[in-house]
Amino acid sequence: MRDLFSGLIGVPATILIAAGLGLAGVTLVSRARRRREPPIRWVHLALGLALFIAGGLVMLLDVAVVGVR
C-alpha cells in the first residue's frame, strides 16, 4: 500500500519537475537564439520555475508522508 501511495504522489511530482525544467530551458534557449520569430516570453520562465518548485514540494510531501526506504 505504501508503494502505491508513493507512486501516486511521486509520478506527478516527477512530471512537474521535468515540465518545469523543460519550459525554463526552452525559454532561455529561445532568448539566447535571436531569430525572426519573437522569443518566448519571460512569463514562461516564471511558469517553468513555479512548476519545478511545485514538483519539489510534492516530492517533499511524498518523503514526509510515505518515508524513504
MMTF fields as JSON, N, C-alpha, C and O atoms, coordinates in Angstrom:
{
  "mmtfVersion": "1.0.0",
  "mmtfProducer": "UNKNOWN",
  "numBonds": 275,
  "numAtoms": 276,
  "numGroups": 69,
  "numChains": 1,
  "numModels": 1,
  "chainsPerModel": [1],
  "groupsPerChain": [69],
  "chainIdList": ["A"],
  "bondAtomList": [4, 2, 8, 6, 12, 10, 16, 14, 20, 18, 24, 22, 28, 26, 32, 30, 36, 34, 40, 38, 44, 42, 48, 46, 52, 50, 56, 54, 60, 58, 64, 62, 68, 66, 72, 70, 76, 74, 80, 78, 84, 82, 88, 86, 92, 90, 96, 94, 100, 98, 104, 102, 108, 106, 112, 110, 116, 114, 120, 118, 124, 122, 128, 126, 132, 130, 136, 134, 140, 138, 144, 142, 148, 146, 152, 150, 156, 154, 160, 158, 164, 162, 168, 166, 172, 170, 176, 174, 180, 178, 184, 182, 188, 186, 192, 190, 196, 194, 200, 198, 204, 202, 208, 206, 212, 210, 216, 214, 220, 218, 224, 222, 228, 226, 232, 230, 236, 234, 240, 238, 244, 242, 248, 246, 252, 250, 256, 254, 260, 258, 264, 262, 268, 266, 272, 270],
  "bondOrderList": [1, 1, 1, 1, 1, 1, 1, 1, 1, 1, 1, 1, 1, 1, 1, 1, 1, 1, 1, 1, 1, 1, 1, 1, 1, 1, 1, 1, 1, 1, 1, 1, 1, 1, 1, 1, 1, 1, 1, 1, 1, 1, 1, 1, 1, 1, 1, 1, 1, 1, 1, 1, 1, 1, 1, 1, 1, 1, 1, 1, 1, 1, 1, 1, 1, 1, 1, 1],
  "groupList": [{"groupName": "MET", "atomNameList": ["N", "CA", "C", "O"], "elementList": ["N", "C", "C", "O"], "formalChargeList": [0, 0, 0, 0], "bondAtomList": [1, 0, 2, 1, 3, 2], "bondOrderList": [1, 1, 2], "singleLetterCode": "M", "chemCompType": "L-PEPTIDE LINKING"}, {"groupName": "ARG", "atomNameList": ["N", "CA", "C", "O"], "elementList": ["N", "C", "C", "O"], "formalChargeList": [0, 0, 0, 0], "bondAtomList": [1, 0, 2, 1, 3, 2], "bondOrderList": [1, 1, 2], "singleLetterCode": "R", "chemCompType": "L-PEPTIDE LINKING"}, {"groupName": "ASP", "atomNameList": ["N", "CA", "C", "O"], "elementList": ["N", "C", "C", "O"], "formalChargeList": [0, 0, 0, 0], "bondAtomList": [1, 0, 2, 1, 3, 2], "bondOrderList": [1, 1, 2], "singleLetterCode": "D", "chemCompType": "L-PEPTIDE LINKING"}, {"groupName": "LEU", "atomNameList": ["N", "CA", "C", "O"], "elementList": ["N", "C", "C", "O"], "formalChargeList": [0, 0, 0, 0], "bondAtomList": [1, 0, 2, 1, 3, 2], "bondOrderList": [1, 1, 2], "singleLetterCode": "L", "chemCompType": "L-PEPTIDE LINKING"}, {"groupName": "PHE", "atomNameList": ["N", "CA", "C", "O"], "elementList": ["N", "C", "C", "O"], "formalChargeList": [0, 0, 0, 0], "bondAtomList": [1, 0, 2, 1, 3, 2], "bondOrderList": [1, 1, 2], "singleLetterCode": "F", "chemCompType": "L-PEPTIDE LINKING"}, {"groupName": "SER", "atomNameList": ["N", "CA", "C", "O"], "elementList": ["N", "C", "C", "O"], "formalChargeList": [0, 0, 0, 0], "bondAtomList": [1, 0, 2, 1, 3, 2], "bondOrderList": [1, 1, 2], "singleLetterCode": "S", "chemCompType": "L-PEPTIDE LINKING"}, {"groupName": "GLY", "atomNameList": ["N", "CA", "C", "O"], "elementList": ["N", "C", "C", "O"], "formalChargeList": [0, 0, 0, 0], "bondAtomList": [1, 0, 2, 1, 3, 2], "bondOrderList": [1, 1, 2], "singleLetterCode": "G", "chemCompType": "PEPTIDE LINKING"}, {"groupName": "ILE", "atomNameList": ["N", "CA", "C", "O"], "elementList": ["N", "C", "C", "O"], "formalChargeList": [0, 0, 0, 0], "bondAtomList": [1, 0, 2, 1, 3, 2], "bondOrderList": [1, 1, 2], "singleLetterCode": "I", "chemCompType": "L-PEPTIDE LINKING"}, {"groupName": "VAL", "atomNameList": ["N", "CA", "C", "O"], "elementList": ["N", "C", "C", "O"], "formalChargeList": [0, 0, 0, 0], "bondAtomList": [1, 0, 2, 1, 3, 2], "bondOrderList": [1, 1, 2], "singleLetterCode": "V", "chemCompType": "L-PEPTIDE LINKING"}, {"groupName": "PRO", "atomNameList": ["N", "CA", "C", "O"], "elementList": ["N", "C", "C", "O"], "formalChargeList": [0, 0, 0, 0], "bondAtomList": [1, 0, 2, 1, 3, 2], "bondOrderList": [1, 1, 2], "singleLetterCode": "P", "chemCompType": "L-PEPTIDE LINKING"}, {"groupName": "ALA", "atomNameList": ["N", "CA", "C", "O"], "elementList": ["N", "C", "C", "O"], "formalChargeList": [0, 0, 0, 0], "bondAtomList": [1, 0, 2, 1, 3, 2], "bondOrderList": [1, 1, 2], "singleLetterCode": "A", "chemCompType": "L-PEPTIDE LINKING"}, {"groupName": "THR", "atomNameList": ["N", "CA", "C", "O"], "elementList": ["N", "C", "C", "O"], "formalChargeList": [0, 0, 0, 0], "bondAtomList": [1, 0, 2, 1, 3, 2], "bondOrderList": [1, 1, 2], "singleLetterCode": "T", "chemCompType": "L-PEPTIDE LINKING"}, {"groupName": "GLU", "atomNameList": ["N", "CA", "C", "O"], "elementList": ["N", "C", "C", "O"], "formalChargeList": [0, 0, 0, 0], "bondAtomList": [1, 0, 2, 1, 3, 2], "bondOrderList": [1, 1, 2], "singleLetterCode": "E", "chemCompType": "L-PEPTIDE LINKING"}, {"groupName": "TRP", "atomNameList": ["N", "CA", "C", "O"], "elementList": ["N", "C", "C", "O"], "formalChargeList": [0, 0, 0, 0], "bondAtomList": [1, 0, 2, 1, 3, 2], "bondOrderList": [1, 1, 2], "singleLetterCode": "W", "chemCompType": "L-PEPTIDE LINKING"}, {"groupName": "HIS", "atomNameList": ["N", "CA", "C", "O"], "elementList": ["N", "C", "C", "O"], "formalChargeList": [0, 0, 0, 0], "bondAtomList": [1, 0, 2, 1, 3, 2], "bondOrderList": [1, 1, 2], "singleLetterCode": "H", "chemCompType": "L-PEPTIDE LINKING"}],
  "groupTypeList": [0, 1, 2, 3, 4, 5, 6, 3, 7, 6, 8, 9, 10, 11, 7, 3, 7, 10, 10, 6, 3, 6, 3, 10, 6, 8, 11, 3, 8, 5, 1, 10, 1, 1, 1, 1, 12, 9, 9, 7, 1, 13, 8, 14, 3, 10, 3, 6, 3, 10, 3, 4, 7, 10, 6, 6, 3, 8, 0, 3, 3, 2, 8, 10, 8, 8, 6, 8, 1],
  "groupIdList": [1, 2, 3, 4, 5, 6, 7, 8, 9, 10, 11, 12, 13, 14, 15, 16, 17, 18, 19, 20, 21, 22, 23, 24, 25, 26, 27, 28, 29, 30, 31, 32, 33, 34, 35, 36, 37, 38, 39, 40, 41, 42, 43, 44, 45, 46, 47, 48, 49, 50, 51, 52, 53, 54, 55, 56, 57, 58, 59, 60, 61, 62, 63, 64, 65, 66, 67, 68, 69],
  "secStructList": [7, 2, 2, 2, 2, 2, 2, 2, 2, 2, 2, 2, 2, 2, 2, 2, 2, 2, 2, 2, 2, 2, 2, 2, 2, 2, 2, 2, 2, 2, 2, 2, 1, 7, 7, 1, 1, 7, 7, 7, 7, 2, 2, 2, 2, 2, 2, 2, 2, 2, 2, 2, 2, 2, 2, 2, 2, 2, 2, 2, 2, 2, 2, 2, 2, 6, 7, 7, 7],
  "xCoordList": [0.82, 0.0, 0.869, 0.546, 1.976, 2.879, 3.472, 3.629, 3.801, 4.377, 3.366, 3.722, 2.117, 1.076, 0.898, 0.836, 0.816, 0.64, 1.846, 1.699, 3.025, 4.239, 4.257, 4.685, 3.801, 3.74, 2.722, 2.951, 1.596, 0.557, 1.004, 0.531, 1.894, 2.412, 3.69, 3.888, 4.552, 5.866, 5.843, 6.651, 4.931, 4.877, 4.473, 5.144, 3.405, 3.101, 4.202, 4.432, 4.88, 5.984, 7.101, 7.665, 7.419, 8.458, 8.047, 8.868, 6.778, 6.281, 6.371, 6.775, 5.999, 6.076, 7.514, 7.78, 8.435, 9.844, 10.369, 11.039, 10.065, 10.539, 9.916, 10.6, 8.628, 7.963, 8.531, 8.733, 8.787, 9.346, 10.731, 11.032, 11.576, 12.924, 12.887, 13.647, 12.011, 11.906, 11.419, 11.961, 10.403, 9.861, 10.858, 10.998, 11.545, 12.564, 13.714, 14.229, 14.117, 15.202, 14.846, 15.658, 13.636, 13.2, 13.129, 13.478, 12.681, 12.614, 14.001, 14.2, 14.953, 16.307, 16.96, 17.65, 16.744, 17.328, 16.699, 17.398, 15.396, 14.75, 15.205, 15.221, 15.571, 16.105, 17.538, 17.941, 18.303, 19.71, 19.842, 20.736, 18.968, 19.0, 18.047, 16.831, 18.572, 17.739, 17.45, 18.365, 16.207, 15.775, 14.656, 14.368, 14.038, 12.952, 11.715, 11.012, 11.457, 10.289, 10.546, 11.684, 9.52, 9.734, 10.057, 9.506, 10.928, 11.272, 10.109, 9.181, 10.189, 9.173, 9.242, 10.325, 8.123, 8.059, 8.641, 8.725, 9.04, 9.634, 8.629, 9.02, 7.347, 6.325, 6.447, 6.16, 6.875, 7.049, 8.191, 8.135, 9.223, 10.305, 9.779, 10.105, 8.968, 8.381, 7.459, 7.446, 6.69, 5.821, 6.643, 6.288, 7.732, 8.602, 9.202, 9.266, 9.642, 10.194, 9.118, 9.386, 7.902, 6.805, 6.465, 6.221, 6.446, 6.194, 7.297, 7.027, 8.542, 9.669, 9.565, 9.77, 9.248, 9.119, 7.932, 8.026, 6.817, 5.655, 5.996, 5.59, 6.73, 7.149, 8.06, 7.947, 8.962, 9.832, 9.052, 9.359, 8.044, 7.222, 6.391, 6.226, 5.871, 5.123, 6.054, 5.654, 7.281, 8.258, 8.586, 8.717, 8.716, 8.934, 7.743, 7.919, 6.538, 5.341, 5.38, 5.026, 5.799, 5.906, 6.884, 6.596, 8.021, 9.024, 8.533, 8.776, 7.842, 7.367, 6.239, 6.195, 5.333, 4.175, 4.512, 4.201, 5.138, 5.399, 6.726, 6.846, 7.719, 9.036, 9.959, 9.568, 11.186, 12.213, 12.581, 12.749, 12.702, 13.101, 14.556, 15.086],
  "yCoordList": [-1.19, 0.0, 1.26, 2.254, 1.198, 2.357, 2.621, 3.774, 1.556, 1.729, 2.346, 3.186, 1.931, 2.5, 3.985, 4.804, 4.327, 5.725, 6.563, 7.7, 5.997, 6.703, 6.918, 7.971, 5.937, 6.08, 7.118, 7.865, 7.159, 8.133, 9.567, 10.495, 9.753, 11.096, 11.36, 12.465, 10.365, 10.563, 10.79, 11.559, 10.133, 10.286, 11.706, 12.298, 12.28, 13.675, 14.646, 15.643, 14.366, 15.239, 15.215, 16.258, 14.044, 13.927, 14.63, 15.272, 14.507, 15.183, 16.695, 17.393, 17.207, 18.65, 19.15, 20.203, 18.403, 18.809, 18.816, 19.762, 17.762, 17.696, 18.798, 19.408, 19.049, 20.103, 21.471, 22.302, 21.701, 22.987, 23.225, 24.314, 22.204, 22.351, 22.511, 23.301, 21.769, 21.874, 23.234, 23.81, 23.752, 25.056, 26.173, 27.095, 26.091, 27.1, 27.015, 28.042, 25.806, 25.641, 26.158, 26.818, 25.863, 26.346, 27.868, 28.499, 28.455, 29.917, 30.529, 31.49, 29.982, 30.536, 30.347, 31.242, 29.186, 28.943, 29.865, 30.374, 30.083, 30.968, 32.411, 33.178, 32.786, 34.131, 34.245, 35.296, 33.167, 33.206, 33.231, 33.888, 32.529, 32.494, 33.55, 33.362, 34.614, 35.686, 35.376, 35.328, 35.171, 34.907, 35.87, 36.813, 35.617, 36.491, 36.367, 37.348, 35.157, 34.967, 35.611, 35.638, 36.118, 36.685, 35.57, 34.474, 35.83, 34.79, 34.529, 35.329, 33.408, 33.065, 34.097, 34.566, 34.437, 35.491, 35.027, 33.831, 36.003, 35.715, 35.075, 34.428, 35.253, 34.636, 33.117, 32.432, 32.596, 31.152, 30.654, 29.543, 31.478, 31.11, 31.053, 30.132, 32.029, 32.029, 30.83, 30.222, 30.487, 29.316, 28.04, 27.158, 27.938, 26.765, 26.63, 25.531, 27.745, 27.702, 27.364, 26.649, 27.873, 27.547, 26.057, 25.434, 25.485, 24.047, 23.231, 22.222, 23.673, 22.975, 23.007, 21.99, 24.167, 24.298, 23.479, 22.837, 23.497, 22.697, 21.207, 20.479, 20.758, 19.358, 19.004, 17.925, 19.915, 19.688, 19.607, 18.783, 20.461, 20.426, 19.149, 18.585, 18.694, 17.436, 16.271, 15.327, 16.329, 15.281, 15.281, 14.219, 16.467, 16.547, 15.987, 15.323, 16.25, 15.685, 14.167, 13.496, 13.63, 12.18, 11.599, 10.585, 12.231, 11.733, 11.882, 11.008, 12.984, 13.212, 12.256, 11.77, 11.982, 11.148, 9.667, 8.901, 9.263, 7.844, 7.421, 6.312, 8.29, 7.956, 7.43, 7.248, 7.193, 6.7, 5.294, 5.024, 4.411, 3.036, 2.854, 1.766],
  "zCoordList": [0.0, 0.0, 0.0, -0.651, 0.742, 0.775, -0.599, -1.0, -1.321, -2.662, -3.624, -4.45, -3.515, -4.371, -4.074, -4.991, -2.798, -2.412, -2.825, -3.273, -2.67, -3.085, -4.591, -5.063, -5.34, -6.794, -7.233, -8.185, -6.531, -6.874, -6.603, -7.259, -5.662, -5.374, -6.162, -6.666, -6.274, -6.882, -8.382, -8.903, -9.084, -10.543, -10.944, -11.79, -10.375, -10.73, -10.324, -11.008, -9.225, -8.81, -9.842, -10.176, -10.341, -11.364, -12.654, -13.309, -13.012, -14.216, -14.055, -14.985, -12.887, -12.645, -12.715, -13.294, -12.133, -12.156, -13.592, -14.005, -14.35, -15.736, -16.597, -17.419, -16.408, -17.185, -16.849, -17.734, -15.577, -15.172, -15.735, -16.223, -15.667, -16.219, -17.735, -18.295, -18.396, -19.85, -20.299, -21.242, -19.634, -20.012, -19.739, -20.543, -18.615, -18.316, -19.315, -19.756, -19.673, -20.642, -22.02, -22.668, -22.474, -23.786, -23.799, -24.796, -22.701, -22.623, -22.735, -23.478, -22.004, -22.042, -23.409, -23.897, -24.028, -25.35, -26.392, -27.268, -26.306, -27.283, -27.103, -28.066, -25.895, -25.662, -26.172, -26.67, -26.049, -26.464, -27.989, -28.523, -28.682, -30.151, -30.689, -30.665, -31.154, -31.711, -33.177, -34.0, -33.489, -34.862, -35.218, -34.482, -36.35, -36.797, -35.916, -35.678, -35.437, -34.577, -33.219, -32.75, -32.598, -31.261, -30.261, -30.366, -29.31, -28.334, -27.376, -27.257, -26.713, -25.718, -24.591, -24.241, -24.044, -23.034, -21.707, -21.426, -20.902, -19.598, -18.643, -17.671, -18.914, -18.069, -18.119, -17.137, -19.266, -19.385, -18.496, -17.969, -18.332, -17.416, -15.989, -15.24, -15.613, -14.273, -14.081, -13.011, -15.111, -15.03, -14.886, -14.103, -15.632, -15.515, -14.13, -13.579, -13.566, -12.212, -11.186, -10.22, -11.389, -10.476, -10.54, -9.506, -11.74, -11.874, -11.211, -10.559, -11.38, -10.768, -9.243, -8.582, -8.696, -7.24, -6.731, -5.685, -7.468, -7.068, -7.066, -6.161, -8.064, -8.097, -6.937, -6.356, -6.603, -5.446, -4.145, -3.283, -4.0, -2.787, -2.706, -1.625, -3.836, -3.846, -3.529, -2.849, -4.011, -3.699, -2.204, -1.595, -1.619, -0.171, 0.597, 1.618, 0.112, 0.732, 0.668, 1.637, -0.445, -0.601, 0.412, 1.047, 0.56, 1.507, 2.942, 3.774, 3.24, 4.6, 4.979, 6.109, 4.051, 4.364, 4.269, 5.181, 3.185, 2.95, 3.555, 4.074, 3.492, 4.02, 2.943, 1.79, 3.346, 2.433, 2.87, 4.059, 1.906, 2.244, 2.017, 2.243]
}
